């Protein structure tokens, strides 16, 4: 049997399964089978690629056994670690895991570029250009995704911003492109340190590009890096003359780009706005303008007040999920409904960490869909609500995004909770949101703060309402 | 059987890139916001195919630096593919109850 034919046929089938699987994934009805179909394609492609051992280049033949052992170890380690971490990770931490896995893909694409370049294996200006481009994009995606992961995981809390950052990043990018052009110009025959500097600069650029972006914008950024990795994989596919990589990479590159645009649109922002609007903005100015103080209230009192309200709107955020309070919250909602209170959920497009993330978390707790509303459907109702209760959300309810032009999050659509007659904010402490911005809502006259772990606060509210003895 | 692998260069490659780009756009076309997260994760899984390229590069490595970078490449690529699959599959499992209540 001809190995090359077997490999090519396997890749053809794999490419078909990827596209068909992705197509199934894009509809809620068939989504679950889609990933299985695509998974089958992946297994086939990986198994087929071991047939490469029958046909390696003569120069690599003496090392073949070592290389094969290395390949099996690397494959087993990567697969084992990712499989375990993927099974273990909590639903709430899903977005940063996606960022992490995506960064790994970018790193793999950059590694392919590095091997091709330092081994002087690539010839022809088209191949070289694509190897260099794929290397840059992959490396940027790797370091950028790692920063995104660290930010969402709470490992990096600061947002790096200084005036002139945009100029620094601009020159960094120019330098990177110039170095890439230099490598191509010399047909790849440049000294080893040049390659080292080249990849180091690309990694640095990814860090610098991601550091100034606030946590609330991270979903868009992760989606963008996802598209980046796809593009890098497609380019390296050309360099390796591998159609499976070319097709899968390009499909993801374009699908990911479109997904990024759709996500940005759901947040009513442009991608350029997400990437560059924060650069050099003096965010400290905005924080000086907030006057007043945060007024605390007891959880039990807040619970009883809600019991006597007519209409309550709940704005849940990531903090709710972190405290594992969804089930207790739903219990509270049922008590309020029994007392004749109209209760609705208001979901910000990026509530949780990504579009649709909070819907998944509430569905898991059994909250029925007909009381959950998207932002645009419910934003006009806040002014009729007696109580708006914010649980573990911050940036997505900050009125400064609507009113304060000097705020770094200005322009982001927010839930208009501040228009309700009374606002309760359930919050662990007095800290800032992911964007690092002080929230004017917490200081408003109609806002009272309920400090504490969301789950304990829910329990206290439930007990307070139950102690009223069945209400009406 | 005499078969040599097809070499994809020049315009043939350009055609592949163009058609793949349109395919990606068409597939994602009109997706409800609720599926954005799993789809992003799903497409993240698909570019895990990079592991195949990394495998080829490692198997053809001729020096120690190449072997090291290749090893890291395969490790990262395998992580991308396996992690992307598990996470997407788990997320889509969650969508079962929501589909039912939507009666779609």
Boltz contact constraints between the chains, C-beta under 6 A:
constraints:
  - contact:
      token1: [A, 2]
      token2: [B, 1]
      max_distance: 6.0
  - contact:
      token1: [A, 2]
      token2: [B, 3]
      max_distance: 6.0
  - contact:
      token1: [A, 4]
      token2: [B, 3]
      max_distance: 6.0
  - contact:
      token1: [A, 4]
      token2: [B, 5]
      max_distance: 6.0
  - contact:
      token1: [A, 5]
      token2: [B, 3]
      max_distance: 6.0
  - contact:
      token1: [A, 8]
      token2: [B, 5]
      max_distance: 6.0
  - contact:
      token1: [A, 18]
      token2: [B, 46]
      max_distance: 6.0
  - contact:
      token1: [A, 19]
      token2: [B, 23]
      max_distance: 6.0
  - contact:
      token1: [A, 22]
      token2: [B, 27]
      max_distance: 6.0
  - contact:
      token1: [A, 23]
      token2: [B, 27]
      max_distance: 6.0
  - contact:
      token1: [A, 25]
      token2: [B, 39]
      max_distance: 6.0
  - contact:
      token1: [A, 25]
      token2: [B, 42]
      max_distance: 6.0
  - contact:
      token1: [A, 26]
      token2: [B, 27]
      max_distance: 6.0
  - contact:
      token1: [A, 26]
      token2: [B, 31]
      max_distance: 6.0
  - contact:
      token1: [A, 28]
      token2: [B, 99]
      max_distance: 6.0
  - contact:
      token1: [A, 28]
      token2: [B, 104]
      max_distance: 6.0
  - contact:
      token1: [A, 31]
      token2: [B, 92]
      max_distance: 6.0
  - contact:
      token1: [A, 32]
      token2: [B, 92]
      max_distance: 6.0
  - contact:
      token1: [A, 35]
      token2: [B, 42]
      max_distance: 6.0
  - contact:
      token1: [A, 35]
      token2: [B, 88]
      max_distance: 6.0
  - contact:
      token1: [A, 35]
      token2: [B, 89]
      max_distance: 6.0
  - contact:
      token1: [A, 35]
      token2: [B, 92]
      max_distance: 6.0
  - contact:
      token1: [A, 38]
      token2: [B, 46]
      max_distance: 6.0
  - contact:
      token1: [A, 39]
      token2: [B, 85]
      max_distance: 6.0
  - contact:
      token1: [A, 42]
      token2: [B, 81]
      max_distance: 6.0
  - contact:
      token1: [A, 45]
      token2: [B, 52]
      max_distance: 6.0
  - contact:
      token1: [A, 49]
      token2: [B, 52]
      max_distance: 6.0
  - contact:
      token1: [A, 49]
      token2: [B, 55]
      max_distance: 6.0
  - contact:
      token1: [A, 52]
      token2: [B, 56]
      max_distance: 6.0
  - contact:
      token1: [A, 52]
      token2: [B, 59]
      max_distance: 6.0
  - contact:
      token1: [A, 56]
      token2: [B, 59]
      max_distance: 6.0
  - contact:
      token1: [A, 56]
      token2: [B, 60]
      max_distance: 6.0
  - contact:
      token1: [A, 57]
      token2: [B, 60]
      max_distance: 6.0
  - contact:
      token1: [A, 59]
      token2: [B, 62]
      max_distance: 6.0
  - contact:
      token1: [A, 60]
      token2: [B, 60]
      max_distance: 6.0
  - contact:
      token1: [A, 60]
      token2: [B, 62]
      max_distance: 6.0
  - contact:
      token1: [A, 67]
      token2: [B, 58]
      max_distance: 6.0
  - contact:
      token1: [A, 67]
      token2: [B, 59]
      max_distance: 6.0
  - contact:
      token1: [A, 67]
      token2: [B, 61]
      max_distance: 6.0
  - contact:
      token1: [A, 70]
      token2: [B, 71]
      max_distance: 6.0
  - contact:
      token1: [A, 71]
      token2: [B, 55]
      max_distance: 6.0
  - contact:
      token1: [A, 71]
      token2: [B, 58]
      max_distance: 6.0
  - contact:
      token1: [A, 71]
      token2: [B, 74]
      max_distance: 6.0
  - contact:
      token1: [A, 74]
      token2: [B, 71]
      max_distance: 6.0
  - contact:
      token1: [A, 74]
      token2: [B, 74]
      max_distance: 6.0
  - contact:
      token1: [A, 74]
      token2: [B, 75]
      max_distance: 6.0
  - contact:
      token1: [A, 75]
      token2: [B, 74]
      max_distance: 6.0
  - contact:
      token1: [A, 75]
      token2: [B, 78]
      max_distance: 6.0
  - contact:
      token1: [A, 77]
      token2: [B, 75]
      max_distance: 6.0
  - contact:
      token1: [A, 78]
      token2: [B, 75]
      max_distance: 6.0
  - contact:
      token1: [A, 78]
      token2: [B, 78]
      max_distance: 6.0
  - contact:
      token1: [A, 78]
      token2: [B, 79]
      max_distance: 6.0
  - contact:
      token1: [A, 79]
      token2: [B, 78]
      max_distance: 6.0
  - contact:
      token1: [A, 79]
      token2: [B, 82]
      max_distance: 6.0
  - contact:
      token1: [A, 82]
      token2: [B, 79]
      max_distance: 6.0
  - contact:
      token1: [A, 82]
      token2: [B, 82]
      max_distance: 6.0
  - contact:
      token1: [A, 82]
      token2: [B, 83]
      max_distance: 6.0
  - contact:
      token1: [A, 83]
      token2: [B, 82]
      max_distance: 6.0
  - contact:
      token1: [A, 83]
      token2: [B, 86]
      max_distance: 6.0
  - contact:
      token1: [A, 86]
      token2: [B, 83]
      max_distance: 6.0
  - contact:
      token1: [A, 86]
      token2: [B, 86]
      max_distance: 6.0
  - contact:
      token1: [A, 86]
      token2: [B, 87]
      max_distance: 6.0
  - contact:
      token1: [A, 87]
      token2: [B, 86]
      max_distance: 6.0
  - contact:
      token1: [A, 97]
      token2: [B, 87]
      max_distance: 6.0
  - contact:
      token1: [A, 98]
      token2: [B, 41]
      max_distance: 6.0
  - contact:
      token1: [A, 98]
      token2: [B, 44]
      max_distance: 6.0
  - contact:
      token1: [A, 101]
      token2: [B, 44]
      max_distance: 6.0
  - contact:
      token1: [A, 101]
      token2: [B, 80]
      max_distance: 6.0
  - contact:
      token1: [A, 101]
      token2: [B, 83]
      max_distance: 6.0
  - contact:
      token1: [A, 101]
      token2: [B, 84]
      max_distance: 6.0
  - contact:
      token1: [A, 102]
      token2: [B, 44]
      max_distance: 6.0
  - contact:
      token1: [A, 104]
      token2: [B, 76]
      max_distance: 6.0
  - contact:
      token1: [A, 104]
      token2: [B, 79]
      max_distance: 6.0
  - contact:
      token1: [A, 104]
      token2: [B, 80]
      max_distance: 6.0
  - contact:
      token1: [A, 105]
      token2: [B, 47]
      max_distance: 6.0
  - contact:
      token1: [A, 105]
      token2: [B, 48]
      max_distance: 6.0
  - contact:
      token1: [A, 105]
      token2: [B, 50]
      max_distance: 6.0
  - contact:
      token1: [A, 105]
      token2: [B, 80]
      max_distance: 6.0
  - contact:
      token1: [A, 107]
      token2: [B, 76]
      max_distance: 6.0
  - contact:
      token1: [A, 108]
      token2: [B, 50]
      max_distance: 6.0
  - contact:
      token1: [A, 108]
      token2: [B, 54]
      max_distance: 6.0
  - contact:
      token1: [A, 108]
      token2: [B, 73]
      max_distance: 6.0
  - contact:
      token1: [A, 108]
      token2: [B, 76]
      max_distance: 6.0
  - contact:
      token1: [A, 108]
      token2: [B, 77]
      max_distance: 6.0
  - contact:
      token1: [A, 109]
      token2: [B, 50]
      max_distance: 6.0
  - contact:
      token1: [A, 111]
      token2: [B, 69]
      max_distance: 6.0
  - contact:
      token1: [A, 111]
      token2: [B, 72]
      max_distance: 6.0
  - contact:
      token1: [A, 111]
      token2: [B, 73]
      max_distance: 6.0
  - contact:
      token1: [A, 112]
      token2: [B, 53]
      max_distance: 6.0
  - contact:
      token1: [A, 112]
      token2: [B, 54]
      max_distance: 6.0
  - contact:
      token1: [A, 112]
      token2: [B, 57]
      max_distance: 6.0
  - contact:
      token1: [A, 112]
      token2: [B, 73]
      max_distance: 6.0
  - contact:
      token1: [A, 114]
      token2: [B, 69]
      max_distance: 6.0
  - contact:
      token1: [A, 115]
      token2: [B, 57]
      max_distance: 6.0
  - contact:
      token1: [A, 115]
      token2: [B, 66]
      max_distance: 6.0
  - contact:
      token1: [A, 115]
      token2: [B, 69]
      max_distance: 6.0
  - contact:
      token1: [A, 115]
      token2: [B, 70]
      max_distance: 6.0
  - contact:
      token1: [A, 119]
      token2: [B, 66]
      max_distance: 6.0
  - contact:
      token1: [A, 223]
      token2: [B, 40]
      max_distance: 6.0
  - contact:
      token1: [A, 226]
      token2: [B, 40]
      max_distance: 6.0
  - contact:
      token1: [A, 226]
      token2: [B, 44]
      max_distance: 6.0
  - contact:
      token1: [A, 229]
      token2: [B, 47]
      max_distance: 6.0
  - contact:
      token1: [A, 230]
      token2: [B, 47]
      max_distance: 6.0
  - contact:
      token1: [A, 233]
      token2: [B, 47]
      max_distance: 6.0
  - contact:
      token1: [A, 233]
      token2: [B, 50]
      max_distance: 6.0
  - contact:
      token1: [A, 236]
      token2: [B, 53]
      max_distance: 6.0
  - contact:
      token1: [A, 238]
      token2: [B, 13]
      max_distance: 6.0
  - contact:
      token1: [A, 240]
      token2: [B, 53]
      max_distance: 6.0
  - contact:
      token1: [A, 240]
      token2: [B, 56]
      max_distance: 6.0
  - contact:
      token1: [A, 241]
      token2: [B, 8]
      max_distance: 6.0
  - contact:
      token1: [A, 242]
      token2: [B, 53]
      max_distance: 6.0
  - contact:
      token1: [A, 243]
      token2: [B, 8]
      max_distance: 6.0
  - contact:
      token1: [A, 244]
      token2: [B, 49]
      max_distance: 6.0
  - contact:
      token1: [A, 245]
      token2: [B, 49]
      max_distance: 6.0
  - contact:
      token1: [A, 245]
      token2: [B, 53]
      max_distance: 6.0
  - contact:
      token1: [A, 246]
      token2: [B, 16]
      max_distance: 6.0
  - contact:
      token1: [A, 247]
      token2: [B, 20]
      max_distance: 6.0
  - contact:
      token1: [A, 248]
      token2: [B, 46]
      max_distance: 6.0
  - contact:
      token1: [A, 248]
      token2: [B, 49]
      max_distance: 6.0
  - contact:
      token1: [A, 249]
      token2: [B, 47]
      max_distance: 6.0
  - contact:
      token1: [A, 250]
      token2: [B, 17]
      max_distance: 6.0
  - contact:
      token1: [A, 250]
      token2: [B, 20]
      max_distance: 6.0
  - contact:
      token1: [A, 250]
      token2: [B, 21]
      max_distance: 6.0
  - contact:
      token1: [A, 251]
      token2: [B, 20]
      max_distance: 6.0
  - contact:
      token1: [A, 251]
      token2: [B, 23]
      max_distance: 6.0
  - contact:
      token1: [A, 251]
      token2: [B, 24]
      max_distance: 6.0
  - contact:
      token1: [A, 252]
      token2: [B, 43]
      max_distance: 6.0
  - contact:
      token1: [A, 252]
      token2: [B, 46]
      max_distance: 6.0
  - contact:
      token1: [A, 252]
      token2: [B, 47]
      max_distance: 6.0
  - contact:
      token1: [A, 254]
      token2: [B, 21]
      max_distance: 6.0
  - contact:
      token1: [A, 254]
      token2: [B, 24]
      max_distance: 6.0
  - contact:
      token1: [A, 254]
      token2: [B, 25]
      max_distance: 6.0
  - contact:
      token1: [A, 255]
      token2: [B, 24]
      max_distance: 6.0
  - contact:
      token1: [A, 255]
      token2: [B, 27]
      max_distance: 6.0
  - contact:
      token1: [A, 255]
      token2: [B, 28]
      max_distance: 6.0
  - contact:
      token1: [A, 255]
      token2: [B, 43]
      max_distance: 6.0
  - contact:
      token1: [A, 256]
      token2: [B, 43]
      max_distance: 6.0
  - contact:
      token1: [A, 258]
      token2: [B, 25]
      max_distance: 6.0
  - contact:
      token1: [A, 258]
      token2: [B, 28]
      max_distance: 6.0
  - contact:
      token1: [A, 259]
      token2: [B, 28]
      max_distance: 6.0
  - contact:
      token1: [A, 259]
      token2: [B, 40]
      max_distance: 6.0
  - contact:
      token1: [A, 263]
      token2: [B, 36]
      max_distance: 6.0
  - contact:
      token1: [A, 266]
      token2: [B, 33]
      max_distance: 6.0
  - contact:
      token1: [A, 354]
      token2: [B, 37]
      max_distance: 6.0
  - contact:
      token1: [A, 355]
      token2: [B, 33]
      max_distance: 6.0
  - contact:
      token1: [A, 355]
      token2: [B, 36]
      max_distance: 6.0
  - contact:
      token1: [A, 356]
      token2: [B, 33]
      max_distance: 6.0
  - contact:
      token1: [A, 356]
      token2: [B, 34]
      max_distance: 6.0
  - contact:
      token1: [A, 356]
      token2: [B, 36]
      max_distance: 6.0
  - contact:
      token1: [A, 356]
      token2: [B, 37]
      max_distance: 6.0
  - contact:
      token1: [A, 357]
      token2: [B, 37]
      max_distance: 6.0
  - contact:
      token1: [A, 359]
      token2: [B, 34]
      max_distance: 6.0
  - contact:
      token1: [A, 360]
      token2: [B, 94]
      max_distance: 6.0
  - contact:
      token1: [A, 363]
      token2: [B, 97]
      max_distance: 6.0
  - contact:
      token1: [A, 363]
      token2: [B, 98]
      max_distance: 6.0
  - contact:
      token1: [A, 369]
      token2: [B, 101]
      max_distance: 6.0
